[in-house]
């Protein structure tokens, strides 16, 4: 029987394999996501599809190349794409996609939709009802022709309007502000090398307590060498996770249960940071989305919910919140 300490270590190790450096988190591509879907179908990619060509993706490519007796370099070049056969075809944009089709391009389309906050219900390379529904919702929000067909205009909008339009959340998941105060750098703000900001920044003073934004389980609490510095990741329901970066000090541990208002750390400037602030992300199936539409007004404490019984009691008060169903109340 595993001890709690050993079990927590296993959880931390598994989650750590999927954590991305700050630079990589937004340097995702639909092409890489399609490759990951193809590798996952063959049992060669055990992580979440994130569109980032990191070590897990490269390991899967190497395994495939070794099995097919190709040059083992971890790069999905022309030779490897040919060996993938139908899994590596057709290229995104080479045809107008519609319901009933399968292929590399459909997987890439699904990733683009999910990255924009329009979940197709899964990344499997199959254009089914979920993908069609997500596509129609995006076309309507983007002011495009609503026909359920993924042609050049739709693909261009998906590729080049990162961060907007975003779907207004209609599901039950909402989050409290993790710290008091307004937002500084917004989601999608430009970064060096053409990158985009994968979260929002709260410019608050050094040492400010950081609250968990809602009910969940801490799946990572430690130092991230890719730029996040002292980082805590909380896994919520329905594929949501929240990320809290650049902490001066971590006040929780992997495996801990939290809810809105639980202190998980303190604001700092660790990692790739130019001054004290909290970098906060909301992710759906490990893909960063704009946190703002999911945020309630104020922190859990501002709303009178201090965790535990206080948080649960306030959930029954119809005047306490403007949103009927809140993640912290589940």
C-alpha positions in Angstrom: 0.0 0.0 0.0 1.4 3.4 -0.9 2.0 5.9 1.8 0.4 9.4 1.3 3.8 10.9 0.9 4.7 8.5 -1.9 1.3 8.9 -3.6 1.7 12.7 -3.6 5.2 12.3 -5.1 3.8 10.3 -7.9 1.1 12.9 -8.5 3.7 15.7 -8.6 5.9 13.8 -11.0 3.0 13.1 -13.4 1.9 16.7 -13.4 5.4 18.1 -13.7 5.8 16.2 -17.0 3.0 18.3 -18.5 4.0 21.7 -17.0 5.2 24.1 -19.7 7.7 26.9 -19.4 6.2 30.4 -19.7 7.7 30.9 -23.1 6.3 27.6 -24.4 2.8 27.9 -23.0 1.7 30.4 -25.7 4.0 29.2 -28.4 1.6 26.5 -29.4 0.6 25.5 -32.9 -2.2 23.6 -34.5 0.3 21.6 -36.5 2.0 20.3 -33.4 -1.4 19.6 -31.8 -2.4 17.5 -34.8 0.9 15.6 -34.4 0.2 15.0 -30.8 -3.3 13.7 -31.6 -1.8 11.3 -34.1 0.8 10.1 -31.6 -1.8 9.7 -28.9 -3.9 7.5 -31.1 -0.9 5.2 -31.4 -0.2 5.3 -27.6 2.9 7.3 -28.0 1.9 10.6 -26.4 0.6 10.2 -22.8 0.1 13.9 -22.0 -2.5 16.5 -22.7 -2.7 17.9 -26.3 -1.2 21.4 -25.9 0.3 22.2 -29.3 3.8 22.6 -27.8 6.7 20.7 -29.3 8.2 19.9 -25.9 10.1 16.8 -24.6 7.1 14.6 -24.3 6.1 15.2 -28.0 9.7 14.7 -29.1 9.9 11.4 -27.2 6.8 10.2 -28.9 8.2 11.1 -32.3 11.4 9.3 -31.5 9.5 6.2 -30.5 7.6 6.3 -33.8 10.7 6.9 -35.8 12.5 4.0 -34.1 9.6 1.7 -34.7 9.5 2.6 -38.4 13.3 2.4 -38.7 13.6 6.1 -39.6 16.2 8.6 -38.7 15.6 9.0 -35.0 15.9 12.8 -34.3 12.5 13.6 -32.7 11.6 16.0 -35.5 8.4 15.4 -37.5 9.8 16.2 -40.9 8.7 15.2 -44.3 9.9 11.6 -43.9 8.1 11.1 -40.6 5.0 12.7 -42.0 5.0 10.3 -44.9 5.4 7.4 -42.5 2.4 8.6 -40.5 0.3 7.9 -43.6 -3.3 9.0 -43.3 -2.7 10.2 -39.7 -0.4 12.9 -41.1 -2.7 14.1 -43.9 -4.2 16.3 -45.2 -2.4 19.6 -44.3 -4.5 22.2 -42.6 -6.0 24.6 -45.2 -5.8 22.2 -48.1 -9.5 21.5 -48.1 -12.7 22.9 -46.7 -13.5 20.8 -43.7 -17.0 19.6 -42.9 -18.9 17.1 -40.7 -18.0 13.5 -41.3 -14.3 14.1 -42.3 -11.3 12.8 -40.4 -7.6 13.8 -40.6 -4.7 15.8 -39.4 -6.4 19.0 -40.5 -9.5 18.2 -38.4 -7.3 17.6 -35.3 -5.6 21.0 -35.9 -9.1 22.7 -36.3 -10.2 21.2 -33.0 -7.2 22.5 -31.3 -7.7 26.0 -32.7 -11.3 26.0 -31.5 -10.4 24.8 -28.1 -7.6 27.4 -27.7 -10.2 30.0 -28.4 -12.6 28.7 -25.7 -14.9 26.8 -28.1 -14.6 23.2 -26.9 -15.2 20.5 -29.6 -15.7 17.9 -27.0 -12.3 16.3 -27.6 -9.3 16.2 -29.8 -9.5 13.1 -31.9 -9.2 14.2 -35.5 -12.9 13.4 -36.2 -15.3 16.2 -37.4 -18.4 15.2 -35.4 -21.3 17.1 -33.9 -19.2 18.6 -31.1 -16.7 20.0 -33.6 -19.5 21.3 -35.8 -21.3 23.0 -32.9 -18.1 24.6 -31.6 -17.3 25.8 -35.1 -20.8 27.4 -35.6 -20.5 29.1 -32.3 -17.2 30.6 -33.2 -18.4 31.7 -36.6 -21.4 33.4 -35.1 -19.3 35.2 -32.5 -16.6 36.3 -35.1 -19.2 37.7 -37.5 -18.4 35.1 -40.2 -20.8 33.2 -42.4 -22.4 30.6 -40.2 -22.3 27.4 -42.3 -20.4 24.9 -40.2 -17.7 24.7 -42.8 -14.1 25.3 -41.9 -12.8 27.2 -44.9 -10.0 29.8 -45.3 -11.9 32.7 -43.7 -12.7 30.7 -40.6 -9.2 29.3 -40.3 -7.7 32.8 -40.7 -9.9 34.1 -37.9 -9.0 31.2 -35.6 -5.3 31.6 -36.3 -4.9 35.3 -36.1 -7.3 36.7 -33.6 -5.8 35.2 -30.5 -7.7 36.3 -27.4 -10.8 37.5 -29.1 -13.6 37.0 -29.7 -13.8 34.8 -26.7 -16.9 32.8 -25.9 -18.9 34.1 -22.9 -18.9 31.2 -20.5 -22.3 29.6 -20.1 -21.3 26.7 -17.9 -21.2 26.4 -14.1 -17.5 27.2 -13.5 -16.6 30.7 -12.2 -13.6 31.9 -10.2 -12.8 34.5 -7.6 -10.0 37.0 -8.0 -7.0 35.4 -6.4 -5.8 38.8 -5.0 -7.5 42.2 -4.6 -7.0 44.9 -7.1 -7.2 45.4 -10.8 -5.6 43.7 -13.8 -2.4 45.0 -15.3 -1.2 43.2 -18.4 -4.2 41.5 -20.0 -4.5 38.1 -21.7 -3.1 38.1 -25.2 -0.8 41.1 -24.7 2.2 41.0 -27.0 5.5 39.6 -25.7 9.0 39.2 -27.2 9.5 36.9 -30.3 5.8 37.3 -31.3 4.5 35.5 -28.2 1.2 36.4 -26.5 0.5 36.7 -22.8 -1.0 33.4 -21.6 -2.7 34.9 -18.5 -3.4 38.1 -16.7 -1.1 40.0 -14.3 -2.2 41.5 -11.0 0.3 44.2 -10.0 0.0 44.0 -6.2 2.7 44.4 -3.5 5.3 41.9 -2.5 4.0 39.5 0.1 0.2 39.9 -0.7 -1.6 36.6 0.2 -2.7 34.7 -2.9 -6.1 32.9 -2.6 -7.2 29.8 -4.5 -9.8 31.0 -7.0 -12.2 28.1 -6.4 -12.7 24.5 -5.3 -10.0 22.1 -6.4 -6.9 20.1 -5.7 -3.4 21.3 -5.8 -1.6 19.2 -8.4 1.7 21.1 -8.5 3.5 23.3 -5.9 7.1 24.0 -6.5 9.7 25.9 -8.6 9.3 25.9 -12.4 12.5 26.6 -14.2 10.8 27.6 -17.4 9.9 31.1 -16.2 7.0 30.8 -13.8 9.2 30.7 -10.8 7.4 29.5 -7.6 4.3 28.0 -9.1 1.0 26.5 -7.9 -1.4 24.7 -10.2 -4.9 23.9 -8.9 -7.0 21.3 -10.8 -10.8 22.1 -10.9 -13.6 20.1 -12.4 -14.6 20.0 -16.1 -11.0 20.1 -17.3 -10.3 23.6 -15.7 -7.1 24.4 -13.9 -5.8 27.7 -12.5 -2.1 28.7 -12.4 -0.5 31.1 -9.9 3.1 32.1 -10.8 6.1 34.2 -9.5 5.3 33.6 -5.8 7.7 34.7 -3.2 6.6 31.8 -1.0 4.4 28.8 -1.5 1.9 28.0 1.3 0.4 24.7 0.1 1.5 21.3 -1.2 0.5 18.8 -4.0 -2.6 16.9 -3.0 -4.1 19.6 -0.8 -7.8 20.3 -1.2 -8.6 24.0 -1.6 -11.6 26.3 -2.1 -12.1 30.0 -2.8 -10.2 32.0 -0.2 -7.7 29.3 0.8 -4.3 31.0 1.0 -1.9 29.1 -1.3 1.1 31.5 -1.4 2.4 35.0 -1.4 3.1 37.5 -4.2 6.7 37.7 -5.3 8.9 38.1 -8.3 10.5 34.7 -8.9 11.2 33.3 -12.4 11.0 35.5 -15.4 9.5 38.6 -13.7 10.5 42.2 -13.7 8.8 43.1 -10.4 6.3 41.8 -7.8 3.0 40.7 -9.3 0.8 37.6 -9.7 0.6 36.0 -13.1 -2.7 34.1 -13.1 -3.9 31.7 -15.8 -7.1 29.8 -16.4 -6.7 26.7 -18.6 -9.2 24.3 -20.1 -7.6 20.9 -20.8 -4.2 22.6 -20.4 -4.9 25.3 -23.0 -4.7 28.9 -21.7 -7.9 30.9 -22.2 -8.8 34.5 -21.3 -9.5 34.4 -17.5 -11.6 37.6 -17.4 -14.9 36.1 -18.6 -14.7 33.5 -15.8 -13.9 35.9 -13.0 -16.5 37.0 -10.4 -16.4 40.5 -8.9 -13.8 40.5 -6.2 -12.0 37.9 -4.0 -13.7 35.2 -2.0 -13.1 37.2 1.2 -14.5 40.4 -0.5 -17.7 38.3 -1.1 -17.8 37.3 2.5 -16.7 33.7 1.8 -13.5 32.8 3.8 -13.5 29.2 2.9 -15.1 26.2 4.6 -18.5 26.8 6.2 -18.5 30.5 5.4 -18.0 29.9 1.7 -20.7 27.2 1.6 -23.2 29.2 3.7 -22.9 32.2 1.4 -23.6 30.0 -1.6 -27.2 29.7 -0.4 -27.8 33.4 -0.4 -29.3 34.6 -3.7 -28.1 38.1 -3.1 -24.5 37.1 -2.4 -23.5 36.6 -6.0 -24.7 37.7 -9.4 -24.0 34.3 -10.9 -26.3 31.5 -10.0 -23.8 28.6 -10.2 -20.3 29.2 -8.9 -17.3 26.8 -8.8 -16.7 27.6 -5.1 -20.2 26.5 -4.3 -19.9 23.0 -5.8 
